[in-house]
Amino acid sequence: MNLMAILIIGGVIGAVEGGSVFFAREEPYKTEILLAATLKGVLVGLLTGLSLGSQSLWWHGAGLGSLYGLAFALVVFLAKGGIRGRDAPYVVPSGLLTGGIIGVLVVLFAYSH
């Protein structure tokens, strides 16, 4: 397992996801959201990488990454007010998708097959 690759993959994908906040003009905490999304991506990548083995297939990574991405997205969703939150419903599908992408990339690049 290449730990540096896992951290870079999670950080880059998380930053790309968080970078979408710069399209929301009314959001006052853009930098903080970008940093939080980057940290979330790193943590999803780390959890996924530690949960996989050297013989794991890409779909194992996608499944575990989606699971961990969903878990972190639900934390953010609930912290932003759940259903009553203005943009909170967009967080859950995004976390699910980016977690799956992180998982696949971790399998492909962090483990030598």
N, CA, C and O atoms as a GROMACS GRO file, in nm:
protein
  452
    1MET      N    1   0.085  -0.117   0.000
    1MET     CA    2   0.000   0.000   0.000
    1MET      C    3   0.090   0.123   0.000
    1MET      O    4   0.181   0.136   0.081
    2ASN      N    5   0.062   0.213  -0.090
    2ASN     CA    6   0.136   0.337  -0.101
    2ASN      C    7   0.056   0.447  -0.032
    2ASN      O    8  -0.038   0.502  -0.089
    3LEU      N    9   0.095   0.478   0.090
    3LEU     CA   10   0.021   0.574   0.172
    3LEU      C   11   0.020   0.713   0.110
    3LEU      O   12  -0.082   0.782   0.113
    4MET      N   13   0.131   0.755   0.053
    4MET     CA   14   0.138   0.888  -0.008
    4MET      C   15   0.041   0.898  -0.126
    4MET      O   16  -0.024   1.001  -0.143
    5ALA      N   17   0.031   0.793  -0.206
    5ALA     CA   18  -0.063   0.794  -0.318
    5ALA      C   19  -0.206   0.804  -0.267
    5ALA      O   20  -0.288   0.876  -0.326
    6ILE      N   21  -0.237   0.734  -0.160
    6ILE     CA   22  -0.372   0.739  -0.103
    6ILE      C   23  -0.406   0.880  -0.056
    6ILE      O   24  -0.515   0.930  -0.083
    7LEU      N   25  -0.312   0.944   0.013
    7LEU     CA   26  -0.336   1.079   0.064
    7LEU      C   27  -0.351   1.180  -0.050
    7LEU      O   28  -0.435   1.269  -0.043
    8ILE      N   29  -0.271   1.165  -0.153
    8ILE     CA   30  -0.279   1.256  -0.267
    8ILE      C   31  -0.410   1.237  -0.342
    8ILE      O   32  -0.477   1.334  -0.377
    9ILE      N   33  -0.447   1.113  -0.367
    9ILE     CA   34  -0.574   1.085  -0.438
    9ILE      C   35  -0.691   1.145  -0.361
    9ILE      O   36  -0.773   1.216  -0.419
   10GLY      N   37  -0.700   1.116  -0.232
   10GLY     CA   38  -0.809   1.170  -0.151
   10GLY      C   39  -0.810   1.321  -0.147
   10GLY      O   40  -0.915   1.384  -0.157
   11GLY      N   41  -0.691   1.380  -0.131
   11GLY     CA   42  -0.682   1.526  -0.124
   11GLY      C   43  -0.721   1.594  -0.253
   11GLY      O   44  -0.792   1.695  -0.252
   12VAL      N   45  -0.675   1.540  -0.365
   12VAL     CA   46  -0.706   1.602  -0.495
   12VAL      C   47  -0.855   1.590  -0.526
   12VAL      O   48  -0.919   1.688  -0.565
   13ILE      N   49  -0.911   1.471  -0.510
   13ILE     CA   50  -1.054   1.452  -0.540
   13ILE      C   51  -1.139   1.536  -0.443
   13ILE      O   52  -1.238   1.596  -0.485
   14GLY      N   53  -1.101   1.539  -0.317
   14GLY     CA   54  -1.173   1.622  -0.220
   14GLY      C   55  -1.166   1.770  -0.255
   14GLY      O   56  -1.265   1.842  -0.243
   15ALA      N   57  -1.049   1.816  -0.298
   15ALA     CA   58  -1.034   1.957  -0.336
   15ALA      C   59  -1.115   1.991  -0.460
   15ALA      O   60  -1.171   2.100  -0.471
   16VAL      N   61  -1.121   1.898  -0.555
   16VAL     CA   62  -1.203   1.922  -0.675
   16VAL      C   63  -1.350   1.932  -0.636
   16VAL      O   64  -1.422   2.019  -0.684
   17GLU      N   65  -1.393   1.842  -0.549
   17GLU     CA   66  -1.533   1.848  -0.502
   17GLU      C   67  -1.558   1.978  -0.427
   17GLU      O   68  -1.660   2.044  -0.450
   18GLY      N   69  -1.469   2.015  -0.338
   18GLY     CA   70  -1.486   2.138  -0.260
   18GLY      C   71  -1.471   2.264  -0.342
   18GLY      O   72  -1.525   2.369  -0.306
   19GLY      N   73  -1.396   2.255  -0.451
   19GLY     CA   74  -1.377   2.372  -0.536
   19GLY      C   75  -1.504   2.422  -0.601
   19GLY      O   76  -1.511   2.537  -0.646
   20SER      N   77  -1.605   2.338  -0.605
   20SER     CA   78  -1.732   2.380  -0.664
   20SER      C   79  -1.799   2.490  -0.582
   20SER      O   80  -1.889   2.557  -0.631
   21VAL      N   81  -1.755   2.510  -0.458
   21VAL     CA   82  -1.814   2.615  -0.374
   21VAL      C   83  -1.783   2.754  -0.429
   21VAL      O   84  -1.854   2.850  -0.397
   22PHE      N   85  -1.681   2.767  -0.510
   22PHE     CA   86  -1.646   2.897  -0.564
   22PHE      C   87  -1.743   2.944  -0.672
   22PHE      O   88  -1.735   3.058  -0.718
   23PHE      N   89  -1.835   2.856  -0.712
   23PHE     CA   90  -1.941   2.896  -0.804
   23PHE      C   91  -2.064   2.950  -0.730
   23PHE      O   92  -2.155   3.003  -0.794
   24ALA      N   93  -2.067   2.936  -0.599
   24ALA     CA   94  -2.178   2.988  -0.518
   24ALA      C   95  -2.141   3.126  -0.467
   24ALA      O   96  -2.061   3.140  -0.375
   25ARG      N   97  -2.198   3.227  -0.527
   25ARG     CA   98  -2.161   3.365  -0.493
   25ARG      C   99  -2.198   3.404  -0.351
   25ARG      O  100  -2.128   3.484  -0.288
   26GLU      N  101  -2.307   3.349  -0.300
   26GLU     CA  102  -2.356   3.391  -0.169
   26GLU      C  103  -2.287   3.319  -0.053
   26GLU      O  104  -2.313   3.353   0.063
   27GLU      N  105  -2.201   3.222  -0.080
   27GLU     CA  106  -2.135   3.146   0.027
   27GLU      C  107  -2.019   3.228   0.086
   27GLU      O  108  -1.926   3.263   0.015
   28PRO      N  109  -2.026   3.258   0.217
   28PRO     CA  110  -1.921   3.341   0.277
   28PRO      C  111  -1.796   3.263   0.320
   28PRO      O  112  -1.692   3.325   0.342
   29TYR      N  113  -1.803   3.132   0.334
   29TYR     CA  114  -1.692   3.054   0.389
   29TYR      C  115  -1.631   2.960   0.285
   29TYR      O  116  -1.619   2.840   0.307
   30LYS      N  117  -1.592   3.016   0.173
   30LYS     CA  118  -1.543   2.934   0.062
   30LYS      C  119  -1.413   2.861   0.096
   30LYS      O  120  -1.400   2.742   0.068
   31THR      N  121  -1.319   2.930   0.154
   31THR     CA  122  -1.190   2.868   0.186
   31THR      C  123  -1.206   2.756   0.288
   31THR      O  124  -1.145   2.650   0.276
   32GLU      N  125  -1.288   2.780   0.388
   32GLU     CA  126  -1.311   2.679   0.492
   32GLU      C  127  -1.378   2.554   0.436
   32GLU      O  128  -1.344   2.442   0.473
   33ILE      N  129  -1.474   2.574   0.345
   33ILE     CA  130  -1.541   2.461   0.282
   33ILE      C  131  -1.444   2.383   0.194
   33ILE      O  132  -1.447   2.260   0.192
   34LEU      N  133  -1.358   2.454   0.121
   34LEU     CA  134  -1.257   2.387   0.039
   34LEU      C  135  -1.164   2.303   0.125
   34LEU      O  136  -1.135   2.188   0.091
   35LEU      N  137  -1.118   2.358   0.236
   35LEU     CA  138  -1.030   2.282   0.326
   35LEU      C  139  -1.101   2.163   0.388
   35LEU      O  140  -1.042   2.055   0.400
   36ALA      N  141  -1.226   2.180   0.428
   36ALA     CA  142  -1.302   2.070   0.487
   36ALA      C  143  -1.326   1.958   0.385
   36ALA      O  144  -1.317   1.840   0.419
   37ALA      N  145  -1.356   1.994   0.261
   37ALA     CA  146  -1.378   1.893   0.157
   37ALA      C  147  -1.249   1.819   0.125
   37ALA      O  148  -1.250   1.699   0.098
   38THR      N  149  -1.137   1.891   0.127
   38THR     CA  150  -1.008   1.827   0.104
   38THR      C  151  -0.976   1.728   0.215
   38THR      O  152  -0.932   1.616   0.190
   39LEU      N  153  -1.000   1.769   0.338
   39LEU     CA  154  -0.978   1.680   0.453
   39LEU      C  155  -1.071   1.559   0.447
   39LEU      O  156  -1.030   1.447   0.477
   40LYS      N  157  -1.195   1.582   0.409
   40LYS     CA  158  -1.291   1.471   0.394
   40LYS      C  159  -1.242   1.372   0.290
   40LYS      O  160  -1.251   1.251   0.311
   41GLY      N  161  -1.192   1.420   0.178
   41GLY     CA  162  -1.139   1.332   0.074
   41GLY      C  163  -1.019   1.252   0.122
   41GLY      O  164  -1.006   1.133   0.092
   42VAL      N  165  -0.930   1.317   0.197
   42VAL     CA  166  -0.813   1.247   0.251
   42VAL      C  167  -0.858   1.137   0.347
   42VAL      O  168  -0.805   1.026   0.342
   43LEU      N  169  -0.954   1.168   0.434
   43LEU     CA  170  -1.001   1.068   0.530
   43LEU      C  171  -1.074   0.952   0.461
   43LEU      O  172  -1.057   0.836   0.501
   44VAL      N  173  -1.153   0.981   0.360
   44VAL     CA  174  -1.220   0.875   0.285
   44VAL      C  175  -1.116   0.787   0.215
   44VAL      O  176  -1.127   0.665   0.217
   45GLY      N  177  -1.016   0.849   0.156
   45GLY     CA  178  -0.910   0.773   0.091
   45GLY      C  179  -0.833   0.687   0.190
   45GLY      O  180  -0.802   0.571   0.161
   46LEU      N  181  -0.803   0.742   0.306
   46LEU     CA  182  -0.728   0.669   0.408
   46LEU      C  183  -0.810   0.551   0.460
   46LEU      O  184  -0.758   0.440   0.471
   47LEU      N  185  -0.935   0.574   0.493
   47LEU     CA  186  -1.020   0.463   0.540
   47LEU      C  187  -1.035   0.355   0.434
   47LEU      O  188  -1.030   0.236   0.464
   48THR      N  189  -1.053   0.396   0.311
   48THR     CA  190  -1.068   0.300   0.203
   48THR      C  191  -0.940   0.220   0.184
   48THR      O  192  -0.943   0.097   0.172
   49GLY      N  193  -0.828   0.290   0.182
   49GLY     CA  194  -0.700   0.223   0.164
   49GLY      C  195  -0.668   0.125   0.274
   49GLY      O  196  -0.614   0.017   0.250
   50LEU      N  197  -0.702   0.162   0.397
   50LEU     CA  198  -0.677   0.072   0.510
   50LEU      C  199  -0.774  -0.045   0.514
   50LEU      O  200  -0.745  -0.147   0.576
   51SER      N  201  -0.888  -0.032   0.449
   51SER     CA  202  -0.987  -0.139   0.448
   51SER      C  203  -0.964  -0.241   0.336
   51SER      O  204  -1.016  -0.352   0.340
   52LEU      N  205  -0.886  -0.201   0.237
   52LEU     CA  206  -0.862  -0.288   0.122
   52LEU      C  207  -0.737  -0.373   0.144
   52LEU      O  208  -0.653  -0.342   0.229
   53GLY      N  209  -0.727  -0.478   0.068
   53GLY     CA  210  -0.608  -0.562   0.068
   53GLY      C  211  -0.538  -0.554  -0.066
   53GLY      O  212  -0.589  -0.493  -0.160
   54SER      N  213  -0.424  -0.616  -0.075
   54SER     CA  214  -0.347  -0.609  -0.199
   54SER      C  215  -0.415  -0.681  -0.316
   54SER      O  216  -0.382  -0.653  -0.431
   55GLN      N  217  -0.507  -0.772  -0.289
   55GLN     CA  218  -0.576  -0.844  -0.395
   55GLN      C  219  -0.716  -0.790  -0.423
   55GLN      O  220  -0.794  -0.854  -0.494
   56SER      N  221  -0.749  -0.674  -0.370
   56SER     CA  222  -0.882  -0.616  -0.388
   56SER      C  223  -0.903  -0.574  -0.533
   56SER      O  224  -0.811  -0.529  -0.601
   57LEU      N  225  -1.025  -0.589  -0.578
   57LEU     CA  226  -1.063  -0.549  -0.713
   57LEU      C  227  -1.116  -0.406  -0.711
   57LEU      O  228  -1.144  -0.350  -0.605
   58TRP      N  229  -1.128  -0.348  -0.831
   58TRP     CA  230  -1.170  -0.208  -0.839
   58TRP      C  231  -1.308  -0.186  -0.779
   58TRP      O  232  -1.333  -0.082  -0.718
   59TRP      N  233  -1.396  -0.283  -0.794
   59TRP     CA  234  -1.531  -0.265  -0.742
   59TRP      C  235  -1.534  -0.277  -0.590
   59TRP      O  236  -1.626  -0.225  -0.527
   60HIS      N  237  -1.437  -0.344  -0.530
   60HIS     CA  238  -1.425  -0.341  -0.384
   60HIS      C  239  -1.393  -0.198  -0.339
   60HIS      O  240  -1.452  -0.147  -0.243
   61GLY      N  241  -1.299  -0.136  -0.409
   61GLY     CA  242  -1.264   0.002  -0.377
   61GLY      C  243  -1.380   0.097  -0.398
   61GLY      O  244  -1.403   0.187  -0.317
   62ALA      N  245  -1.453   0.078  -0.508
   62ALA     CA  246  -1.568   0.163  -0.535
   62ALA      C  247  -1.675   0.149  -0.427
   62ALA      O  248  -1.733   0.248  -0.382
   63GLY      N  249  -1.700   0.026  -0.386
   63GLY     CA  250  -1.802   0.003  -0.283
   63GLY      C  251  -1.763   0.060  -0.148
   63GLY      O  252  -1.842   0.129  -0.083
   64LEU      N  253  -1.640   0.031  -0.104
   64LEU     CA  254  -1.596   0.083   0.025
   64LEU      C  255  -1.582   0.235   0.023
   64LEU      O  256  -1.620   0.302   0.118
   65GLY      N  257  -1.528   0.288  -0.087
   65GLY     CA  258  -1.515   0.434  -0.099
   65GLY      C  259  -1.652   0.501  -0.096
   65GLY      O  260  -1.668   0.605  -0.031
   66SER      N  261  -1.749   0.443  -0.164
   66SER     CA  262  -1.885   0.499  -0.163
   66SER      C  263  -1.946   0.492  -0.023
   66SER      O  264  -2.014   0.585   0.020
   67LEU      N  265  -1.921   0.382   0.046
   67LEU     CA  266  -1.973   0.368   0.182
   67LEU      C  267  -1.914   0.474   0.275
   67LEU      O  268  -1.987   0.539   0.350
   68TYR      N  269  -1.782   0.490   0.271
   68TYR     CA  270  -1.718   0.590   0.357
   68TYR      C  271  -1.752   0.732   0.314
   68TYR      O  272  -1.771   0.820   0.398
   69GLY      N  273  -1.761   0.754   0.183
   69GLY     CA  274  -1.802   0.887   0.134
   69GLY      C  275  -1.943   0.921   0.178
   69GLY      O  276  -1.971   1.035   0.213
   70LEU      N  277  -2.032   0.821   0.174
   70LEU     CA  278  -2.170   0.841   0.220
   70LEU      C  279  -2.173   0.873   0.369
   70LEU      O  280  -2.248   0.961   0.412
   71ALA      N  281  -2.094   0.802   0.447
   71ALA     CA  282  -2.092   0.826   0.591
   71ALA      C  283  -2.047   0.969   0.623
   71ALA      O  284  -2.109   1.036   0.705
   72PHE      N  285  -1.940   1.015   0.560
   72PHE     CA  286  -1.893   1.151   0.584
   72PHE      C  287  -1.994   1.253   0.532
   72PHE      O  288  -2.014   1.357   0.594
   73ALA      N  289  -2.056   1.225   0.418
   73ALA     CA  290  -2.156   1.316   0.362
   73ALA      C  291  -2.278   1.327   0.454
   73ALA      O  292  -2.335   1.435   0.467
   74LEU      N  293  -2.317   1.216   0.516
   74LEU     CA  294  -2.429   1.222   0.610
   74LEU      C  295  -2.397   1.305   0.732
   74LEU      O  296  -2.485   1.372   0.787
   75VAL      N  297  -2.273   1.302   0.776
   75VAL     CA  298  -2.232   1.388   0.888
   75VAL      C  299  -2.248   1.535   0.849
   75VAL      O  300  -2.303   1.614   0.926
   76VAL      N  301  -2.202   1.571   0.731
   76VAL     CA  302  -2.214   1.709   0.683
   76VAL      C  303  -2.360   1.744   0.662
   76VAL      O  304  -2.404   1.854   0.700
   77PHE      N  305  -2.437   1.653   0.603
   77PHE     CA  306  -2.579   1.674   0.578
   77PHE      C  307  -2.654   1.706   0.707
   77PHE      O  308  -2.732   1.801   0.713
   78LEU      N  309  -2.630   1.626   0.810
   78LEU     CA  310  -2.698   1.649   0.938
   78LEU      C  311  -2.648   1.777   1.006
   78LEU      O  312  -2.726   1.847   1.070
   79ALA      N  313  -2.519   1.806   0.993
   79ALA     CA  314  -2.465   1.927   1.054
   79ALA      C  315  -2.518   2.054   0.988
   79ALA      O  316  -2.525   2.159   1.052
   80LYS      N  317  -2.556   2.045   0.862
   80LYS     CA  318  -2.609   2.161   0.790
   80LYS      C  319  -2.761   2.172   0.799
   80LYS      O  320  -2.822   2.252   0.729
   81GLY      N  321  -2.822   2.092   0.886
   81GLY     CA  322  -2.965   2.105   0.907
   81GLY      C  323  -3.050   1.998   0.844
   81GLY      O  324  -3.172   2.008   0.847
   82GLY      N  325  -2.989   1.896   0.788
   82GLY     CA  326  -3.067   1.787   0.729
   82GLY      C  327  -3.151   1.834   0.612
   82GLY      O  328  -3.104   1.910   0.528
   83ILE      N  329  -3.274   1.788   0.607
   83ILE     CA  330  -3.366   1.822   0.498
   83ILE      C  331  -3.395   1.972   0.493
   83ILE      O  332  -3.415   2.028   0.386
   84ARG      N  333  -3.396   2.035   0.609
   84ARG     CA  334  -3.427   2.179   0.613
   84ARG      C  335  -3.314   2.265   0.560
   84ARG      O  336  -3.334   2.382   0.530
   85GLY      N  337  -3.193   2.208   0.547
   85GLY     CA  338  -3.079   2.284   0.497
   85GLY      C  339  -3.099   2.322   0.351
   85GLY      O  340  -3.160   2.248   0.274
   86ARG      N  341  -3.047   2.438   0.314
   86ARG     CA  342  -3.066   2.490   0.179
   86ARG      C  343  -2.993   2.407   0.074
   86ARG      O  344  -3.054   2.365  -0.024
   87ASP      N  345  -2.863   2.383   0.093
   87ASP     CA  346  -2.789   2.304  -0.004
   87ASP      C  347  -2.748   2.168   0.049
   87ASP      O  348  -2.673   2.097  -0.018
   88ALA      N  349  -2.793   2.131   0.164
   88ALA     CA  350  -2.754   2.004   0.225
   88ALA      C  351  -2.791   1.882   0.140
   88ALA      O  352  -2.713   1.787   0.138
   89PRO      N  353  -2.905   1.878   0.070
   89PRO     CA  354  -2.937   1.757  -0.008
   89PRO      C  355  -2.838   1.725  -0.119
   89PRO      O  356  -2.831   1.612  -0.166
   90TYR      N  357  -2.759   1.824  -0.163
   90TYR     CA  358  -2.661   1.800  -0.269
   90TYR      C  359  -2.535   1.734  -0.216
   90TYR      O  360  -2.456   1.680  -0.293
   91VAL      N  361  -2.515   1.738  -0.085
   91VAL     CA  362  -2.394   1.685  -0.024
   91VAL      C  363  -2.391   1.532  -0.030
   91VAL      O  364  -2.285   1.474  -0.055
   92VAL      N  365  -2.503   1.467  -0.007
   92VAL     CA  366  -2.506   1.321   0.002
   92VAL      C  367  -2.472   1.254  -0.132
   92VAL      O  368  -2.383   1.168  -0.133
   93PRO      N  369  -2.536   1.287  -0.243
   93PRO     CA  370  -2.497   1.221  -0.369
   93PRO      C  371  -2.353   1.251  -0.408
   93PRO      O  372  -2.283   1.166  -0.464
   94SER      N  373  -2.308   1.373  -0.379
   94SER     CA  374  -2.172   1.410  -0.411
   94SER      C  375  -2.072   1.327  -0.330
   94SER      O  376  -1.971   1.281  -0.385
   95GLY      N  377  -2.099   1.307  -0.202
   95GLY     CA  378  -2.011   1.226  -0.119
   95GLY      C  379  -2.007   1.081  -0.164
   95GLY      O  380  -1.902   1.018  -0.162
   96LEU      N  381  -2.122   1.030  -0.203
   96LEU     CA  382  -2.131   0.892  -0.253
   96LEU      C  383  -2.048   0.875  -0.380
   96LEU      O  384  -1.973   0.778  -0.393
   97LEU      N  385  -2.062   0.968  -0.472
   97LEU     CA  386  -1.991   0.960  -0.600
   97LEU      C  387  -1.841   0.980  -0.583
   97LEU      O  388  -1.761   0.901  -0.634
   98THR      N  389  -1.801   1.084  -0.511
   98THR     CA  390  -1.657   1.108  -0.495
   98THR      C  391  -1.591   0.998  -0.414
   98THR      O  392  -1.475   0.964  -0.439
   99GLY      N  393  -1.662   0.943  -0.316
   99GLY     CA  394  -1.607   0.830  -0.242
   99GLY      C  395  -1.580   0.711  -0.331
   99GLY      O  396  -1.478   0.644  -0.318
  100GLY      N  397  -1.673   0.684  -0.422
  100GLY     CA  398  -1.654   0.574  -0.517
  100GLY      C  399  -1.536   0.598  -0.609
  100GLY      O  400  -1.459   0.506  -0.638
  101ILE      N  401  -1.521   0.721  -0.655
  101ILE     CA  402  -1.408   0.755  -0.742
  101ILE      C  403  -1.277   0.741  -0.665
  101ILE      O  404  -1.180   0.685  -0.718
  102ILE      N  405  -1.273   0.790  -0.543
  102ILE     CA  406  -1.153   0.777  -0.460
  102ILE      C  407  -1.119   0.629  -0.442
  102ILE      O  408  -1.002   0.591  -0.454
  103GLY      N  409  -1.219   0.547  -0.412
  103GLY     CA  410  -1.196   0.405  -0.391
  103GLY      C  411  -1.136   0.336  -0.512
  103GLY      O  412  -1.042   0.257  -0.499
  104VAL      N  413  -1.189   0.364  -0.630
  104VAL     CA  414  -1.136   0.304  -0.753
  104VAL      C  415  -0.992   0.348  -0.776
  104VAL      O  416  -0.906   0.266  -0.810
  105LEU      N  417  -0.966   0.477  -0.759
  105LEU     CA  418  -0.830   0.527  -0.781
  105LEU      C  419  -0.732   0.471  -0.679
  105LEU      O  420  -0.615   0.447  -0.712
  106VAL      N  421  -0.777   0.451  -0.558
  106VAL     CA  422  -0.689   0.392  -0.456
  106VAL      C  423  -0.651   0.250  -0.496
  106VAL      O  424  -0.534   0.212  -0.485
  107VAL      N  425  -0.747   0.172  -0.543
  107VAL     CA  426  -0.716   0.036  -0.586
  107VAL      C  427  -0.619   0.038  -0.704
  107VAL      O  428  -0.524  -0.040  -0.708
  108LEU      N  429  -0.642   0.127  -0.800
  108LEU     CA  430  -0.562   0.129  -0.921
  108LEU      C  431  -0.420   0.180  -0.898
  108LEU      O  432  -0.326   0.130  -0.959
  109PHE      N  433  -0.404   0.281  -0.810
  109PHE     CA  434  -0.275   0.347  -0.800
  109PHE      C  435  -0.200   0.326  -0.668
  109PHE      O  436  -0.078   0.346  -0.663
  110ALA      N  437  -0.269   0.288  -0.563
  110ALA     CA  438  -0.201   0.273  -0.434
  110ALA      C  439  -0.158   0.130  -0.406
  110ALA      O  440  -0.075   0.106  -0.318
  111TYR      N  441  -0.213   0.036  -0.479
  111TYR     CA  442  -0.173  -0.103  -0.462
  111TYR      C  443  -0.113  -0.151  -0.591
  111TYR      O  444  -0.173  -0.136  -0.697
  112SER      N  445   0.004  -0.210  -0.584
  112SER     CA  446   0.068  -0.260  -0.706
  112SER      C  447   0.013  -0.400  -0.736
  112SER      O  448   0.023  -0.491  -0.653
  113HIS      N  449  -0.042  -0.416  -0.853
  113HIS     CA  450  -0.101  -0.544  -0.893
  113HIS      C  451  -0.008  -0.616  -0.987
  113HIS      O  452  -0.039  -0.727  -1.032
   0.00000   0.00000   0.00000
